[in-house]
Amino acid sequence: MNQIDEDATLSQLANALVTSFGAAGKVKDALYIYSEMADKYGRTTDLEMHQAVVSVLIQ
């Protein structure tokens, strides 16, 4: 069976997306993942949009 590389960019994006619409306590985890990716790879419009959506979901 194939193992999932949790540090892979695609895995992180998928995890953040699923976490965004999961339990309320995990929404902050999604914001952290997007912020971490923005710091690592630079800010893009997509990452900033996802951060904004997650920020709205937190409130």
SVG drawing of the C-alpha trace seen along z (x, -y; Angstrom):
<svg xmlns="http://www.w3.org/2000/svg" viewBox="-18 -37 28 39">
<polyline fill="none" stroke="black" stroke-width="0.4" points="0.0,0.0 1.2,-3.5 2.1,-5.8 0.9,-9.3 3.6,-12.0 2.1,-14.4 4.7,-17.0 3.9,-17.1 2.3,-20.3 -0.8,-18.6 -1.4,-16.6 -1.2,-19.9 -3.6,-21.7 -6.1,-18.8 -5.8,-18.5 -6.4,-22.3 -9.4,-22.2 -11.0,-19.3 -10.2,-20.8 -11.7,-24.1 -15.2,-22.6 -14.8,-20.2 -15.4,-20.6 -15.2,-24.2 -12.1,-23.4 -10.1,-22.3 -10.8,-25.4 -7.9,-27.2 -5.7,-24.3 -6.6,-25.1 -5.6,-28.7 -2.3,-27.6 -1.6,-25.3 -2.4,-28.1 -0.2,-30.6 2.6,-28.1 2.4,-27.4 2.4,-31.1 5.6,-31.6 7.2,-28.6 6.3,-29.2 5.3,-32.9 2.0,-34.5 -0.3,-33.8 -3.8,-35.0 -5.1,-31.5 -3.5,-31.1 -4.7,-34.5 -8.3,-33.8 -8.3,-30.5 -7.0,-32.3 -9.8,-34.8 -12.4,-32.1 -11.1,-30.3 -11.0,-33.6 -14.7,-34.1 -15.5,-30.6 -13.7,-31.1 -16.0,-34.0"/>
</svg>
